[in-house]
Amino acid sequence: MKGIISSLIHLIYPNKCPICGEILEKDSILCKSCLSELKKLSPPFCPICSVPFPDGESHICEVCLRRRPYFESISSAYIYEGTASKAIHLFKFQRKKSVGRAIGMLLSEFASKWWEGISKKNIEYVVVPVPLGKRRLRERGFNQSLTIARYVSKGLNLAIDYLSLRRIKETEQQSVLGTEERKRNVRNAFEVFGDALKGKGIILVDDVATTGSTLNECAKALRRAGVEEIRCLVFSRTSYF
């Protein structure tokens, strides 16, 4: 009976694609057209920072060889182009919450398969979103990373901690800065309060990874707080540094 009622509701009030507005098939997250424009991150890429290479085999990139980051790895569901970039822009800058739901669900699906293949330590793992500064949080009204992290936490059945890791320095928007400027912008911008994360494994969640500077600074603060392992999980990865 519930199935019949659900089908009738969908027929009268069909769900629409949060990206383009097309009518969705029942239980779909995005329309076929938008889904087809999602480009999965696939080899070759750096096994540490996940930056994709145009050809050849996967290998550690020059940046990670010169200076290993504080995290074990970055894993990304998609390349930051097409539907992925549209979705992030609609969610972050136009505050379209239905898109945030779609991003969260898609990353949760990816995370479930990814987590099965991870070699885990005998420690407790916690999902931690990249925090926003107070000013940016007031301006935007929400933390997109926290929204996404909630879906990952639920999908992996892991606790979420969004209070311990905090941004203690207001920073400029990373997207308008160059590589070196990004590093300087977020340097020492994060701190862990309390010891709730000490000895644990962290899944650090963000929407986009470009140079990895923000994730690395978060990881540095987490290491100082005694975190055992840090694995970064993002919805999309840019195809350049």
C-alpha positions, 0 to 999 in steps of 0.5 A, spaced: 500 500 500 505 504 501 508 503 495 502 505 491 501 511 495 509 513 494 508 512 486 502 516 486 505 522 489 511 521 485 506 521 479 502 528 481 508 531 484 515 528 481 521 530 484 526 534 479 533 534 478 536 539 483 542 541 478 538 542 471 530 542 474 529 536 469 523 531 472 527 525 475 525 518 475 523 515 481 528 514 487 534 517 482 538 523 485 540 526 479 537 526 472 541 521 467 544 527 463 547 530 469 549 524 472 553 522 465 557 529 466 559 526 472 567 524 471 569 519 476 576 520 478 580 514 475 587 512 474 593 514 473 593 519 479 597 520 485 596 515 491 597 520 496 594 527 494 590 524 488 591 529 483 590 526 476 595 525 471 593 526 463 597 519 462 601 514 464 601 510 470 599 512 477 605 514 481 607 519 487 607 526 484 613 531 485 609 535 490 608 529 495 615 527 493 618 533 496 614 534 502 609 528 504 603 531 507 600 530 514 595 526 511 595 519 509 591 520 502 586 524 499 580 520 496 575 523 491 569 521 488 569 525 482 573 530 477 571 538 479 568 539 472 561 538 469 556 536 473 561 536 479 563 543 479 556 546 477 553 542 484 558 545 488 557 552 486 550 551 486 550 549 493 556 553 496 554 560 493 547 559 491 545 556 498 541 550 494 540 545 499 537 540 495 544 540 491 547 539 498 543 533 499 545 530 492 552 531 493 552 528 500 548 522 498 553 521 492 559 522 496 556 517 501 555 512 496 562 512 494 565 512 501 561 506 502 565 502 497 572 506 498 571 504 506 571 497 504 577 497 501 581 501 506 586 497 510 584 500 517 588 500 524 585 497 530 582 504 532 576 508 533 574 512 526 571 519 526 568 523 521 570 530 521 568 536 517 573 541 515 571 547 519 569 554 516 571 561 520 566 565 524 565 570 519 564 565 513 559 561 517 555 568 518 556 570 511 554 563 508 549 561 513 552 553 513 558 549 513 557 545 506 563 540 509 559 539 515 552 538 511 556 533 506 560 529 512 553 528 516 551 523 510 558 520 510 557 519 517 551 516 516 553 511 511 559 509 514 555 508 521 561 512 524 560 518 529 561 525 527 565 530 531 564 538 528 567 541 534 574 539 536 577 541 530 576 549 529 578 554 524 582 560 529 584 564 523 579 568 518 582 566 511 581 569 504 577 565 499 581 559 497 578 559 490 581 566 488 588 565 490 594 561 487 598 555 489 603 559 494 598 564 496 593 558 498 598 555 502 600 562 506 592 563 507 591 557 511 597 556 514 596 555 522 589 557 521 586 550 525 587 548 532 584 542 535 580 543 542 580 538 547 582 531 547 576 527 544 580 525 537 587 523 541 589 516 538 583 516 533 583 515 526 580 521 522 576 521 515 576 529 514 571 531 509 571 537 504 567 538 498 573 540 493 581 539 493 585 543 489 592 544 492 590 540 498 593 546 502 587 546 507 586 539 508 594 539 509 593 544 515 587 541 518 591 534 518 597 538 521 593 540 527 590 533 528 597 530 528 599 535 533 593 533 537 595 526 537 591 523 532 593 516 529 591 516 522 588 521 517 584 520 511 581 525 507 575 524 503 572 529 498 566 530 493 571 532 487 578 533 485 581 539 481 585 536 475 591 541 476 595 544 482 
